[in-house]
Amino acid sequence: MELSYWEYKTWFSKVDFTVIGSGLVGLNCAIRLRGKYPKSKILILEKGSLPQGASTKNAGFACFGSISEILSDMKSQPEEAVVQLVQKRLKGIQRLRELLGDSKMGYQWNGGHELFLKDKPELYEPCLDAMERLNKLLKPIFGEAPFCKGSNRFGFKGIEDHYITQRFEGQLDTGKMMRGLLQKCLDAKIPILNGIEVVSLEDSGDKAMVGTRNFDFVSKQVIVATNGFASKLLQDESIRPARAQVLVTRPIQDLKIQGTFHLDEGYYYFRNINNRILFGGGRNLDFQVEETMEFGQTLIIQNSLESLLHEVILPGQEVKIDRRWSGIMGVGSNKSPIVKQISNSVYCGVRLGGMGVALGSLVGEELAQMVH
């Protein structure tokens, strides 16, 4: 496709900053860049008709890590690094709330609860034993001890009698959040061009050549914010895609469940939304198959989600599924995001490890501060 004079002049000439990806990181980065460089020409490119990946497909958890997830992370990372990551997640949520306001994204503070299946006592007992130690580690971050035991007040079946609750976790409406961020960009006169996939980047020192499927253009600086898809452009970075499958029920009369919930080291998660249960996860059943950039569902995971939904979450109730979907996360050898300068003119903020809602605002801000 050849660009007309009008197309080139309006959108693709004298570009100061090109942000690749209109998800949480990309939009936050662009908004912060506008504040830092009010007269600059900023362009956001998005390959999908809507933001792809996970930003519009996540469960809307404002979470910092369940107790079993944090303990699992400490097996592969130093304790100090895990604590710092929890602090970054909290800071990221605070940044997001400050930027949009709670009402604009349907934010609610109902706590996050980890459930433990009775047939997995090997997971429950270590978490109980570690609760006091983790509370001491994390109290300086939250101001109070975050973890406490809570009774099974929602009537889940086949679980231990007590949850372990993270008292400071919240939930939000992902659609409202993303619409709010998109509106912020439009108000800041930052164009978002959909249906444009970037396939190559070539740094020439003081600028970068951005190659799309249909045309090329020059940008002084380029920020890659494509998370799980980033390995297509950043082949030297340690980023793997990870598909997350999700379903949501039809409305359930007199639904009492409220809050966010985790099972099995955070690999399963569910919440209430508009008198429905949104339930996702299960990629630990088939890590190899779920390491993909392709959207879709598999029987093994969908059957597992439905089984847990009917037997544990809403036992004895007739529940119908309304919708199923999937999102693509970016993961790696650890859960710390990659925020760095790749070359003279190329930067990246990727590999959010399934914590995009918590980390996206902070990563976007860090990128904007880094870019010059």
C-alpha positions in Angstrom: 0.0 0.0 0.0 1.4 3.4 -1.0 0.8 6.3 1.4 -0.8 9.4 -0.1 0.7 12.8 0.5 -2.1 13.4 3.0 -1.7 10.2 4.9 2.1 10.6 5.1 2.0 14.3 6.2 -0.8 13.9 8.7 0.3 10.7 10.5 3.7 9.4 9.5 6.0 12.4 8.9 8.2 14.0 11.6 7.1 11.4 14.2 8.8 11.9 17.6 7.5 8.8 19.4 5.9 5.7 18.1 4.3 3.4 20.6 3.6 -0.1 19.4 0.6 -1.6 21.2 -2.4 0.1 22.5 -2.7 -2.0 25.7 -2.2 -0.8 29.3 1.5 -0.2 29.0 1.3 1.5 25.6 -1.5 3.9 26.5 0.0 4.8 29.8 3.4 5.5 28.2 1.8 7.7 25.6 -0.2 9.7 28.1 3.0 10.2 30.3 5.0 11.2 27.2 2.4 13.9 26.3 2.9 15.3 29.8 6.7 15.3 29.5 6.8 16.5 25.9 3.6 18.5 25.3 4.5 19.6 21.7 5.8 16.3 20.5 4.2 14.1 17.7 3.1 10.8 19.3 1.6 7.9 17.4 0.2 4.7 18.7 0.0 1.7 16.4 -2.3 -1.3 17.1 -2.5 -4.4 15.0 -6.0 -5.3 16.1 -9.4 -3.7 15.7 -9.3 -3.5 19.6 -6.2 -3.7 21.8 -4.9 -7.3 21.4 -3.1 -9.4 24.0 -4.5 -9.3 27.5 -5.4 -5.6 28.2 -9.1 -5.9 27.2 -9.3 -9.7 27.9 -8.1 -9.9 31.5 -10.2 -10.7 34.6 -9.9 -7.2 36.1 -8.0 -8.1 39.2 -6.3 -5.3 41.1 -4.1 -7.9 42.8 -0.6 -8.2 44.2 -0.1 -11.9 44.4 -1.9 -14.6 46.5 0.0 -16.1 49.4 0.8 -19.4 47.5 1.9 -17.4 44.4 4.3 -15.3 46.4 5.8 -18.4 48.1 6.1 -20.0 44.7 7.9 -16.9 43.3 10.3 -17.1 46.2 11.5 -20.5 45.0 12.8 -18.9 41.8 13.7 -15.4 42.9 15.4 -13.8 45.9 13.1 -12.8 48.7 14.0 -9.2 48.3 13.1 -9.2 44.5 9.7 -10.7 45.2 9.0 -8.1 47.9 10.0 -5.3 45.5 7.7 -6.7 42.8 4.8 -6.7 45.2 5.6 -3.1 46.0 5.7 -2.2 42.3 2.3 -3.9 41.8 0.8 -1.7 44.6 2.4 1.4 43.2 1.1 0.6 39.7 -2.5 0.2 41.0 -2.2 3.5 42.8 -1.0 5.2 39.6 -3.9 3.8 37.7 -6.4 5.0 40.3 -4.9 8.4 40.4 -5.0 8.7 36.6 -8.5 7.5 36.0 -10.3 7.7 39.3 -12.1 4.8 40.9 -15.6 5.5 39.4 -14.3 5.7 35.9 -13.0 2.1 36.0 -15.5 0.6 38.4 -12.9 0.0 41.1 -14.1 -1.9 44.2 -12.1 -2.9 47.2 -13.5 -6.2 48.3 -10.3 -8.1 49.2 -8.7 -11.1 47.5 -9.1 -14.6 48.8 -7.1 -17.7 48.2 -9.1 -21.0 48.4 -7.4 -24.3 49.0 -8.8 -27.6 47.8 -9.0 -30.3 50.5 -7.3 -32.8 48.2 -4.2 -30.5 48.1 -3.1 -30.2 51.8 0.5 -29.9 50.6 -0.3 -26.4 49.4 -2.4 -25.2 52.3 -0.2 -26.1 55.3 2.9 -24.3 54.0 0.9 -21.2 53.4 -0.5 -21.2 56.9 3.0 -21.7 58.3 4.4 -18.8 56.2 1.6 -16.3 56.8 3.2 -14.6 59.8 6.6 -14.3 58.1 5.1 -12.8 54.9 3.0 -10.4 56.9 6.2 -9.1 58.5 7.9 -8.8 55.1 4.9 -7.0 53.5 3.6 -4.9 56.3 6.0 -2.0 55.5 4.5 -1.9 52.0 0.8 -1.9 52.9 1.0 -0.2 56.3 -0.7 -3.2 57.9 -0.4 -7.0 57.7 -2.0 -7.9 54.4 -2.8 -11.6 55.0 -5.4 -13.0 57.4 -7.6 -16.1 57.7 -11.2 -15.9 56.8 -14.1 -18.4 57.1 -15.8 -20.0 54.1 -18.7 -17.5 54.1 -19.6 -17.9 50.5 -20.3 -21.7 50.8 -17.7 -23.0 48.4 -17.5 -26.8 48.4 -14.5 -29.1 48.7 -12.1 -26.5 50.1 -10.4 -26.0 53.5 -12.5 -24.3 56.1 -10.6 -21.1 55.9 -9.4 -18.8 53.1 -6.2 -16.8 53.3 -7.3 -13.3 52.4 -5.2 -10.5 51.0 -7.1 -7.6 52.5 -5.9 -4.8 50.2 -6.8 -6.4 46.8 -9.5 -5.0 44.6 -11.3 -5.5 41.3 -12.3 -3.3 38.4 -14.2 -3.2 35.1 -11.6 -3.9 32.4 -13.7 -2.4 29.7 -14.3 0.9 31.6 -10.6 1.1 32.4 -9.4 0.7 28.8 -12.1 3.1 27.5 -10.9 5.6 30.1 -7.3 5.3 29.0 -8.2 5.5 25.3 -10.2 8.6 26.0 -7.2 10.1 27.8 -5.1 9.6 24.7 -7.7 11.1 22.4 -8.1 14.1 24.7 -4.3 14.5 24.6 -4.5 14.5 20.7 -2.6 11.2 20.5 -3.8 9.2 17.4 -4.4 5.5 17.8 -4.2 3.8 14.4 -5.7 0.3 14.4 -5.1 -2.5 11.9 -1.4 -1.7 11.5 1.0 -4.5 12.4 4.6 -3.6 12.9 6.8 -6.4 11.5 10.3 -4.9 11.7 12.4 -2.2 13.5 15.7 -0.9 12.2 17.7 1.5 14.4 20.0 3.9 12.5 21.3 5.7 15.5 19.3 8.9 15.8 16.0 7.4 14.5 14.4 4.1 13.7 12.7 2.7 10.6 9.4 1.2 11.4 8.3 -1.5 9.0 4.6 -2.4 8.8 3.0 -5.0 6.6 2.1 -2.3 4.1 4.5 0.6 4.4 7.6 2.0 6.2 8.1 5.3 8.1 10.7 6.9 10.3 10.3 7.7 14.0 12.8 9.4 16.3 12.0 7.0 19.1 10.0 3.7 19.3 8.5 2.0 22.3 7.6 -1.6 22.0 4.6 -2.4 24.3 3.3 -5.6 22.9 3.9 -7.9 25.9 3.2 -11.5 24.9 3.8 -10.7 21.2 7.1 -8.9 21.8 9.3 -11.7 20.8 8.4 -11.0 17.2 10.2 -7.7 17.4 12.6 -8.3 20.3 14.2 -11.7 19.5 17.0 -11.2 22.0 14.7 -10.8 25.0 13.4 -13.6 27.2 9.7 -13.4 26.6 7.2 -16.2 26.1 3.6 -16.0 25.2 1.1 -17.5 27.6 -2.5 -18.0 26.7 -5.1 -17.5 29.5 -8.6 -19.0 28.9 -11.6 -17.3 30.5 -15.4 -17.8 30.7 -18.2 -15.8 32.2 -21.6 -17.1 33.3 -25.0 -15.8 32.5 -26.5 -13.7 35.3 -27.1 -15.6 38.5 -30.1 -14.7 40.7 -29.2 -13.6 44.3 -25.4 -14.1 43.7 -23.7 -13.5 47.1 -20.1 -14.1 46.1 -18.1 -10.8 46.2 -14.4 -10.3 45.7 -11.5 -11.8 43.8 -10.5 -15.4 44.4 -7.5 -17.6 43.6 -6.9 -21.3 43.5 -3.7 -23.4 42.9 -0.9 -20.8 43.2 -2.9 -18.3 41.2 -3.3 -20.5 38.1 -7.1 -20.4 38.6 -8.9 -17.2 39.4 -12.6 -16.0 39.6 -14.6 -13.0 40.7 -18.1 -11.6 40.6 -19.2 -9.1 37.9 -22.7 -7.9 37.3 -24.3 -10.9 39.0 -22.1 -13.2 37.1 -19.0 -15.3 37.8 -16.0 -14.7 35.6 -13.6 -17.6 35.8 -10.3 -18.2 34.1 -7.0 -20.0 34.2 -5.8 -23.6 34.0 -2.8 -23.2 31.8 -0.8 -25.2 34.3 -2.7 -28.2 32.9 -0.9 -27.9 29.6 1.9 -25.4 29.7 3.3 -26.4 26.3 0.1 -26.0 24.4 -0.7 -22.7 26.1 2.6 -21.2 25.2 1.1 -19.7 22.0 0.2 -16.5 20.4 -3.0 -18.0 19.0 -6.3 -17.1 20.6 -8.7 -20.0 21.3 -9.9 -22.6 23.8 -9.0 -26.2 24.6 -11.3 -28.9 25.9 -8.9 -29.9 28.8 -9.0 -26.4 30.3 -12.6 -25.6 29.5 -13.7 -28.8 31.1 -11.6 -28.1 34.2 -13.0 -24.6 34.5 -16.6 -25.9 34.2 -16.0 -28.7 36.7 -14.6 -26.4 39.3 -17.4 -23.9 38.6 -20.1 -26.5 39.2 -18.5 -28.5 42.0 -16.6 -26.0 44.0 -17.7 -22.4 43.3 -21.5 -22.8 42.8 -22.3 -26.3 44.0 -25.8 -27.5 43.4 -26.8 -24.5 41.2 -27.7 -24.5 37.6 -25.3 -22.3 35.9 -25.0 -21.5 32.2 -22.0 -20.2 30.3 -22.6 -16.9 28.4 -19.2 -16.3 26.8 -15.7 -17.7 26.4 -12.5 -16.0 25.3 -8.7 -16.0 25.7 -5.9 -13.5 26.2 -2.2 -13.6 25.5 0.1 -12.7 28.4 3.9 -12.3 28.4 5.9 -14.4 30.8 9.5 -15.4 31.4 12.0 -17.0 33.8 10.8 -14.7 36.5 7.9 -12.3 37.0 9.8 -9.0 36.8 8.9 -7.0 33.7 11.5 -6.0 31.2 11.7 -2.2 31.0 14.8 -1.1 29.2 16.4 0.7 26.3 17.2 -1.8 23.5 19.2 0.5 21.2 19.7 4.2 20.6 16.1 4.7 19.4 14.2 1.6 20.6 12.8 0.9 24.1 10.5 -1.8 25.5 8.2 -2.4 28.4 7.1 -6.1 28.2 6.8 -9.4 30.1 4.3 -8.4 32.7 3.8 -12.0 34.0 0.0 -11.9 34.1 0.0 -8.8 36.3 -0.7 -6.2 33.6 -3.5 -4.4 35.5 -1.2 -3.9 38.5 2.0 -3.2 36.6 0.9 -1.6 33.4 0.6 2.0 34.6 3.9 1.9 36.4 5.8 0.3 33.5 4.3 2.9 31.1 5.4 5.7 33.4 8.9 4.2 33.7 9.2 4.0 29.9 8.1 7.6 29.5 10.8 8.7 32.0 13.4 6.6 30.3 12.8 7.9 26.7 14.6 11.0 25.7 
